[in-house]
Amino acid sequence: MAAAKSQRDPANNRTVYSEFGPTSNHEALERATPNLPPQQQHLRVEASRAGRKGKTVTIIRGFQSNPETLTNLLKQLKTLCGAGGTLKEDTLEIQGDHKQKILEFLQQQGYKAKGSGG
């Protein structure tokens, strides 16, 4: 019984060799996300149909912000366009072709945004 307790006790961890170091340090493994101000971000806005069964989606790429900032911006854009949308990693997708409307809004917010694609 005492032997089983010592195996679970972290103070008695007797690892002789570990190639990748301790696995319990989750803070070090998380991806650092820079949260740059809008003036320092260079965004690309494009309308695309690729891989969406013919449905047009406006894609905004190039964000260097934390997820909370992107979620708030997504909500504003969805309200502005009157359409649905989603956040995928550092990319915002708004349903429909709202390229010009989104470009104007982002530039008013201080982002350096350019149109991309045809």
Backbone as ProteinMPNN parsed JSONL, in Angstrom:
{"seq_chain_A": "MAAAKSQRDPANNRTVYSEFGPTSNHEALERATPNLPPQQQHLRVEASRAGRKGKTVTIIRGFQSNPETLTNLLKQLKTLCGAGGTLKEDTLEIQGDHKQKILEFLQQQGYKAKGSGG", "coords_chain_A": {"N_chain_A": [[0.815, -1.191, 0.0], [1.918, 1.257, 0.762], [3.81, 1.563, -1.226], [2.296, 2.076, -3.517], [1.242, 4.574, -2.917], [3.542, 6.186, -2.922], [4.168, 6.237, -5.609], [2.284, 7.913, -6.766], [2.791, 10.318, -5.561], [4.068, 13.502, -6.156], [6.439, 14.46, -5.067], [8.028, 12.274, -4.815], [8.763, 11.671, -7.385], [10.618, 9.915, -9.545], [11.863, 10.192, -12.069], [14.235, 9.297, -14.357], [15.222, 10.039, -16.861], [14.077, 12.328, -19.268], [13.158, 13.098, -22.41], [11.88, 15.365, -23.505], [11.553, 17.17, -21.452], [9.712, 18.401, -18.529], [6.243, 17.637, -18.572], [4.221, 18.962, -17.385], [4.115, 21.712, -17.468], [2.048, 23.748, -18.575], [1.685, 26.449, -19.182], [3.951, 27.279, -20.546], [3.677, 25.943, -22.907], [1.517, 27.039, -24.242], [0.44, 29.049, -26.987], [1.839, 32.129, -27.674], [0.12, 35.129, -28.169], [0.41, 38.032, -29.889], [-0.859, 41.258, -29.153], [-1.441, 43.554, -31.026], [-1.917, 47.089, -31.641], [-4.59, 48.527, -33.669], [-3.446, 50.223, -35.68], [-1.028, 49.074, -36.34], [-1.524, 46.73, -37.623], [-1.801, 44.804, -40.55], [-4.206, 44.097, -42.705], [-5.986, 41.806, -44.851], [-8.707, 41.724, -47.009], [-10.997, 39.668, -48.539], [-13.288, 38.288, -50.938], [-14.573, 35.093, -51.22], [-15.298, 31.909, -52.748], [-14.352, 29.427, -52.689], [-14.402, 26.048, -51.89], [-16.869, 26.122, -50.613], [-19.281, 25.304, -51.613], [-20.304, 27.045, -53.603], [-21.237, 29.225, -52.187], [-20.752, 32.58, -51.232], [-18.254, 34.055, -49.243], [-16.911, 36.498, -47.109], [-13.636, 37.063, -46.271], [-11.411, 37.927, -43.711], [-8.106, 38.415, -43.114], [-4.925, 38.232, -41.337], [-4.811, 39.176, -38.747], [-3.386, 40.138, -35.63], [-4.108, 39.714, -32.865], [-5.602, 39.16, -29.621], [-7.94, 36.49, -28.812], [-10.283, 37.546, -27.584], [-10.485, 40.215, -28.457], [-10.833, 39.767, -31.19], [-13.268, 38.405, -31.169], [-15.031, 40.402, -30.291], [-14.757, 42.241, -32.423], [-15.728, 40.656, -34.504], [-18.419, 40.429, -33.777], [-19.26, 43.083, -34.12], [-18.885, 43.365, -36.897], [-20.657, 41.443, -37.919], [-23.075, 42.539, -37.13], [-22.987, 44.962, -38.554], [-23.059, 44.036, -41.219], [-25.324, 42.502, -41.253], [-25.336, 39.732, -41.246], [-24.323, 36.295, -40.775], [-21.398, 34.878, -39.193], [-18.035, 33.694, -38.499], [-15.237, 32.821, -36.367], [-12.148, 31.667, -37.129], [-9.285, 30.469, -36.014], [-6.98, 32.911, -36.581], [-8.563, 34.31, -38.334], [-11.341, 35.976, -39.709], [-14.613, 35.217, -40.821], [-17.255, 36.263, -42.773], [-20.545, 35.793, -43.763], [-21.563, 36.065, -47.125], [-21.013, 38.602, -49.692], [-19.41, 41.186, -48.643], [-17.303, 42.86, -48.995], [-16.48, 45.586, -49.644], [-17.899, 47.146, -47.771], [-16.901, 46.158, -45.349], [-14.172, 46.764, -45.613], [-14.24, 49.616, -45.528], [-15.258, 49.99, -42.918], [-13.24, 48.805, -41.304], [-11.07, 50.459, -41.899], [-11.999, 52.86, -40.84], [-11.877, 52.175, -38.181], [-9.194, 52.24, -37.763], [-7.517, 50.283, -38.726], [-5.074, 48.988, -41.017], [-6.181, 48.146, -43.851], [-6.594, 46.218, -46.816], [-8.004, 45.421, -49.988], [-8.213, 42.177, -51.392], [-7.679, 39.78, -53.961], [-10.052, 39.171, -56.677]], "CA_chain_A": [[0.0, 0.0, 0.0], [2.797, 2.415, 0.823], [4.493, 1.693, -2.513], [1.364, 2.686, -4.453], [1.135, 5.978, -2.564], [4.751, 6.892, -3.307], [4.187, 6.406, -7.057], [1.425, 9.04, -7.112], [3.277, 11.513, -4.878], [5.012, 14.199, -7.017], [7.721, 14.643, -4.393], [8.798, 11.046, -5.014], [8.902, 11.415, -8.808], [11.989, 9.476, -9.753], [12.145, 10.098, -13.49], [15.669, 9.317, -14.576], [15.511, 10.772, -18.085], [12.919, 12.731, -20.04], [13.685, 13.74, -23.599], [11.248, 16.648, -23.792], [11.37, 17.946, -20.244], [8.473, 18.133, -17.796], [5.041, 17.841, -19.375], [3.198, 19.61, -16.574], [4.215, 23.157, -17.597], [1.126, 24.1, -19.636], [1.825, 27.86, -19.523], [5.025, 27.412, -21.518], [3.264, 25.322, -24.158], [0.491, 27.839, -24.888], [0.951, 29.941, -28.016], [1.778, 33.549, -27.333], [-0.544, 35.909, -29.202], [0.629, 39.463, -29.722], [-2.076, 42.054, -29.248], [-1.003, 44.822, -31.598], [-2.983, 48.063, -31.875], [-5.072, 48.484, -35.057], [-2.591, 50.947, -36.61], [0.13, 48.255, -36.684], [-1.968, 45.487, -38.238], [-2.023, 44.862, -41.987], [-5.239, 43.104, -42.968], [-6.43, 41.542, -46.219], [-10.127, 41.399, -47.077], [-11.309, 39.081, -49.836], [-14.515, 37.513, -51.08], [-14.168, 33.801, -51.749], [-16.294, 30.848, -52.834], [-13.619, 28.163, -52.734], [-14.701, 25.043, -50.881], [-18.076, 26.459, -49.852], [-20.441, 24.905, -52.421], [-20.837, 28.178, -54.337], [-21.638, 30.329, -51.298], [-19.711, 33.599, -51.096], [-17.875, 34.407, -47.871], [-15.892, 37.534, -47.016], [-12.596, 36.589, -45.348], [-10.486, 38.96, -43.239], [-6.908, 37.728, -42.614], [-3.773, 39.034, -40.936], [-4.956, 39.725, -37.395], [-2.431, 39.817, -34.571], [-4.845, 40.137, -31.675], [-6.06, 38.049, -28.788], [-9.276, 36.02, -29.216], [-11.354, 38.403, -27.076], [-10.585, 41.353, -29.367], [-11.391, 39.283, -32.449], [-14.678, 38.086, -30.941], [-15.76, 41.677, -30.266], [-14.768, 42.778, -33.776], [-16.63, 39.807, -35.284], [-19.787, 40.805, -33.431], [-19.525, 44.371, -34.772], [-18.986, 43.149, -38.34], [-21.895, 40.71, -38.188], [-24.158, 43.515, -36.984], [-22.857, 45.892, -39.668], [-23.432, 43.386, -42.485], [-26.586, 41.788, -41.12], [-25.069, 38.372, -41.701], [-23.627, 35.431, -39.83], [-19.959, 34.821, -39.374], [-17.318, 32.843, -37.565], [-13.832, 33.083, -36.095], [-11.335, 30.465, -37.297], [-7.928, 30.843, -35.636], [-6.813, 34.374, -36.65], [-9.279, 34.72, -39.535], [-12.776, 36.195, -39.558], [-15.388, 34.922, -42.013], [-18.601, 36.831, -42.749], [-21.326, 35.225, -44.861], [-21.954, 37.011, -48.152], [-19.978, 39.459, -50.259], [-19.475, 42.498, -47.983], [-15.911, 43.297, -49.031], [-16.325, 47.041, -49.607], [-18.447, 47.639, -46.502], [-15.967, 45.77, -44.282], [-12.959, 47.57, -45.802], [-14.494, 50.963, -45.022], [-15.399, 49.923, -41.464], [-11.932, 48.539, -40.699], [-10.245, 51.657, -42.044], [-12.501, 53.832, -39.86], [-11.427, 51.731, -36.858], [-7.763, 52.477, -37.679], [-6.755, 49.162, -39.271], [-4.558, 49.13, -42.369], [-6.853, 47.047, -44.563], [-6.579, 46.286, -48.269], [-8.754, 44.393, -50.683], [-7.399, 41.139, -51.968], [-8.439, 38.962, -54.893], [-10.803, 39.877, -57.721]], "C_chain_A": [[0.859, 1.255, 0.0], [3.511, 2.639, -0.507], [3.583, 2.378, -3.541], [1.227, 4.181, -4.18], [2.371, 6.751, -3.027], [4.833, 7.095, -4.815], [3.349, 7.608, -7.482], [1.914, 10.354, -6.515], [4.308, 12.226, -5.752], [6.373, 14.419, -6.364], [8.615, 13.421, -4.581], [8.915, 10.689, -6.496], [10.356, 11.105, -9.098], [12.286, 9.279, -11.225], [13.638, 10.258, -13.701], [16.009, 10.164, -15.794], [14.207, 11.101, -18.789], [13.413, 13.559, -21.217], [13.141, 15.145, -23.812], [10.988, 17.477, -22.553], [10.048, 17.64, -19.562], [7.252, 18.462, -18.668], [3.961, 18.587, -18.613], [3.201, 21.139, -16.701], [3.368, 23.632, -18.781], [1.275, 25.562, -20.067], [2.885, 28.053, -20.596], [4.621, 26.858, -22.879], [2.202, 26.119, -24.9], [1.13, 28.808, -25.873], [0.785, 31.388, -27.567], [1.122, 34.305, -28.482], [-0.278, 37.382, -28.95], [-0.69, 40.203, -29.896], [-1.682, 43.448, -29.722], [-2.174, 45.782, -31.739], [-3.384, 48.05, -33.348], [-4.137, 49.158, -36.069], [-1.406, 50.111, -37.087], [-0.252, 46.937, -37.353], [-2.272, 45.712, -39.714], [-2.974, 43.738, -42.365], [-5.522, 42.988, -44.454], [-7.89, 41.109, -46.172], [-10.403, 40.857, -48.474], [-12.642, 38.355, -49.781], [-14.132, 36.213, -51.776], [-15.345, 32.845, -51.792], [-15.652, 29.477, -52.698], [-13.985, 27.247, -51.571], [-15.96, 25.291, -50.083], [-19.349, 26.209, -50.652], [-21.105, 26.096, -53.105], [-21.279, 29.354, -53.494], [-20.467, 31.298, -51.141], [-19.516, 33.95, -49.626], [-16.809, 35.485, -47.94], [-14.916, 37.141, -45.913], [-11.675, 37.751, -45.006], [-9.321, 38.24, -42.568], [-5.87, 38.736, -42.131], [-3.863, 39.623, -39.541], [-3.833, 39.252, -36.485], [-3.014, 40.343, -33.267], [-5.241, 38.917, -30.871], [-7.496, 37.683, -29.17], [-10.424, 36.91, -28.731], [-11.574, 39.608, -27.997], [-11.232, 40.932, -30.68], [-12.872, 38.951, -32.313], [-15.523, 39.359, -30.928], [-15.854, 42.296, -31.662], [-15.711, 41.968, -34.668], [-18.082, 40.177, -35.026], [-20.174, 42.122, -34.114], [-19.72, 44.196, -36.276], [-20.259, 42.412, -38.715], [-23.095, 41.651, -38.096], [-24.163, 44.489, -38.162], [-23.395, 45.294, -40.97], [-24.793, 42.714, -42.418], [-26.471, 40.353, -41.574], [-24.388, 37.586, -40.597], [-22.138, 35.441, -40.106], [-19.33, 33.939, -38.322], [-15.874, 33.296, -37.43], [-13.098, 31.759, -36.205], [-9.889, 30.863, -37.137], [-7.785, 32.358, -35.676], [-7.492, 34.946, -37.888], [-10.755, 34.884, -39.22], [-13.46, 35.881, -40.883], [-16.797, 35.455, -41.815], [-19.34, 36.277, -43.962], [-21.751, 36.318, -45.828], [-20.779, 37.848, -48.629], [-20.146, 40.875, -49.706], [-18.099, 43.152, -47.968], [-15.762, 44.806, -48.858], [-16.792, 47.623, -48.272], [-17.481, 47.354, -45.345], [-14.67, 46.561, -44.39], [-13.13, 48.97, -45.217], [-14.574, 50.976, -43.499], [-14.041, 49.733, -40.79], [-11.017, 49.763, -40.788], [-10.703, 52.758, -41.091], [-12.034, 53.476, -38.455], [-9.91, 51.885, -36.693], [-6.906, 51.336, -38.198], [-6.225, 49.538, -40.655], [-5.078, 47.937, -43.163], [-6.805, 47.305, -46.058], [-7.436, 45.172, -48.819], [-7.805, 43.415, -51.322], [-8.251, 40.307, -52.903], [-9.218, 39.824, -55.861], [-12.069, 40.354, -57.22]], "O_chain_A": [[0.546, 2.219, -0.7], [3.788, 3.781, -0.875], [4.058, 3.177, -4.349], [1.109, 4.971, -5.117], [2.236, 7.885, -3.486], [5.496, 8.027, -5.27], [3.68, 8.261, -8.472], [1.468, 11.417, -6.947], [5.337, 11.63, -6.074], [7.371, 14.553, -7.072], [9.839, 13.535, -4.512], [9.144, 9.527, -6.832], [11.227, 11.956, -8.911], [12.906, 8.282, -11.595], [14.231, 11.246, -13.269], [16.976, 10.926, -15.769], [13.327, 10.248, -18.898], [14.021, 14.612, -21.027], [13.875, 16.028, -24.257], [10.229, 18.442, -22.635], [9.338, 16.72, -19.968], [7.249, 19.447, -19.405], [2.881, 18.82, -19.156], [2.359, 21.798, -16.091], [3.898, 23.889, -19.862], [1.009, 25.878, -21.227], [2.73, 28.908, -21.468], [5.173, 27.269, -23.9], [2.002, 25.892, -26.094], [2.22, 29.326, -25.631], [-0.292, 31.8, -27.135], [1.516, 34.146, -29.637], [-0.687, 37.926, -27.924], [-1.532, 39.806, -30.701], [-1.599, 44.391, -28.935], [-3.308, 45.345, -31.938], [-2.604, 47.61, -34.193], [-4.047, 48.704, -37.209], [-0.832, 50.407, -38.135], [0.621, 46.11, -37.621], [-2.92, 46.692, -40.081], [-2.598, 42.566, -42.349], [-5.329, 43.935, -45.217], [-8.262, 40.234, -45.39], [-10.085, 41.503, -49.472], [-13.068, 37.873, -48.731], [-13.447, 36.227, -52.799], [-16.272, 32.944, -50.988], [-16.355, 28.471, -52.602], [-13.885, 27.636, -50.407], [-16.12, 24.742, -48.993], [-20.379, 26.833, -50.396], [-22.332, 26.158, -53.183], [-21.663, 30.388, -54.04], [-19.327, 30.878, -50.94], [-20.476, 34.119, -48.874], [-15.892, 35.391, -48.755], [-15.312, 36.914, -44.77], [-11.213, 38.472, -45.891], [-9.51, 37.538, -41.575], [-5.923, 39.92, -42.464], [-3.063, 40.491, -39.189], [-3.389, 38.106, -36.567], [-2.495, 41.277, -32.657], [-5.22, 37.79, -31.366], [-8.193, 38.488, -29.789], [-11.444, 37.012, -29.413], [-12.714, 39.976, -28.281], [-12.076, 41.647, -31.221], [-13.648, 39.188, -33.239], [-16.615, 39.384, -31.497], [-16.903, 42.815, -32.043], [-16.417, 42.539, -35.499], [-18.886, 40.233, -35.957], [-21.286, 42.256, -34.625], [-20.614, 44.805, -36.864], [-20.877, 42.727, -39.731], [-24.023, 41.561, -38.9], [-25.222, 44.803, -38.705], [-24.097, 45.964, -41.727], [-25.358, 42.386, -43.461], [-27.379, 39.813, -42.206], [-23.933, 38.153, -39.604], [-21.683, 35.951, -41.13], [-19.988, 33.493, -37.382], [-15.358, 34.048, -38.256], [-13.39, 30.825, -35.458], [-9.318, 31.517, -38.01], [-8.417, 33.042, -34.871], [-7.043, 35.956, -38.432], [-11.353, 34.043, -38.548], [-12.95, 36.235, -41.947], [-17.456, 35.145, -40.822], [-18.809, 36.294, -45.072], [-22.239, 37.369, -45.413], [-19.694, 37.811, -48.049], [-20.928, 41.666, -50.234], [-17.766, 43.902, -47.05], [-14.993, 45.256, -48.008], [-16.135, 48.503, -47.715], [-17.272, 48.2, -44.475], [-14.12, 46.986, -43.374], [-12.259, 49.452, -44.493], [-14.022, 51.869, -42.857], [-13.726, 50.419, -39.818], [-10.276, 50.057, -39.85], [-9.874, 53.514, -40.584], [-11.817, 54.361, -37.627], [-9.391, 51.682, -35.595], [-5.68, 51.411, -38.121], [-6.853, 50.313, -41.377], [-4.486, 46.858, -43.146], [-6.951, 48.438, -46.516], [-7.582, 44.116, -48.203], [-6.711, 43.787, -51.748], [-9.446, 40.143, -52.655], [-9.077, 41.046, -55.876], [-12.834, 40.972, -57.961]]}, "name": "protein", "num_of_chains": 1, "seq": "MAAAKSQRDPANNRTVYSEFGPTSNHEALERATPNLPPQQQHLRVEASRAGRKGKTVTIIRGFQSNPETLTNLLKQLKTLCGAGGTLKEDTLEIQGDHKQKILEFLQQQGYKAKGSGG"}
